Amino acid sequence: MAMDQELQATIGALVQEGKGILAADESLPTIAKRFQAIGLEASEENRRAYRSLLLTAPGLGEYLSGVILFEETLAQRAMDGTPLPTAAASQGIVPGVKVDKGTVSLANAPGDLVTQGLDGLAERLRSYKLQGARFAKWREVYPITDRNPTELGIMENAQVLARYAAVCQEQGLVPIVEPEVLLDGDHGMERCSEVTQAVLQAVFHALQRHKVVLEWMILKPSMVLPGKDCPRKAGPAEIARETVRVLRRSVPAAVPSINFLSGGQTPQQATANLNAMNALFPNAPWALSFSYARALQQPVLDTWRGKRENVQAAQGALLLRGKLNAAARRGLYRPEMEPTR
């Protein structure tokens, strides 16, 4: 298959009505924190068992079109010996992989970060593709303070995202471009909106400089939200309106799908906010979908707790959150659909 046909086929498989993407690509330190919270050692076997639980949940493909995997998961197998990327693909879920190598401080921009991993990226992508990956993901992060992100931080992070995306398309993998404006801080909606717009506009200028084909990529941004320590909270309708306003000013209509990260929101908040966007803006030029990690996985971890006898119930918790977010993807979610305790 020619490279452009391959990229188009992958986009077609990922961007489906009523479906989103599961982010199951936690780094080793991050998954260790998640497991510590449920009293479980983050051993290789426990990581394999957990990710096998996720990818073999029967019927998951009804709600998910893709899954972002951590590098080690590409080589792991389910209990029956099936490679985990194959287990996902057998449900119609496209396997992808996180390819960045984490953040470091950006020189001469105190408080700003930049992500590593461009060296050797093309070679790694070829290897991941042989293991079944059809798309990749790269995350840049933007802390908000009185002085951050700096102009240098915004420009350098945009440049790195664009270089990554160009290399992905060159290798026949669809890039997910993730510029995450962090929720930490006491800033209000207005400040988050200002930063998010500056970040997204810089990212798309860089993508166009690097000749990235916008039709063959997915954007994974954060929503416009008040900082978690901000005394003034915002409801789903306000978050939806402000987020879509910024997107309309910044994201070309050529981008097929915007799959939001949950970024510190509770599962219920992430679902309600996505639902408000689709209910209020049914004719947005892009699909408005989800690519959640904790907002899909937290109820699963709380149910599973590393115990084999809890696997079926934990898979049920995953399917429920998948179903609720699939409803939100269509603007049909209602709070009363949440489980009662």
Secondary structure, DSSP 8 states (H G I E B T S, - for coil): --HHHHHHHHHHHH--TT-EEEEE---HHHHHHHHHTTT----HHHHHHHHHHHHT-TTGGGTEEEEEE-GGGGG-B-TTS-BHHHHHHTTT-EEEEE----EEE-TTSTT-EEE---TTHHHHHHHHHHTT--EEEEEEEE--SSS-S-HHHHHHHHHHHHHHHHHHHHTT-EEEEEEEE---SS--HHHHHHHHHHHHHHHHHHHHHTT--GGG-EE--------TT-SS---HHHHHHHHHHHHHHHS-TT--EEEE--TT--HHHHHHHHHHHHHH-TT-SSEEEEEESHHHHHHHHHHHTT-GGGHHHHHHHHHHHHHHHHHHHTT---GGGS---
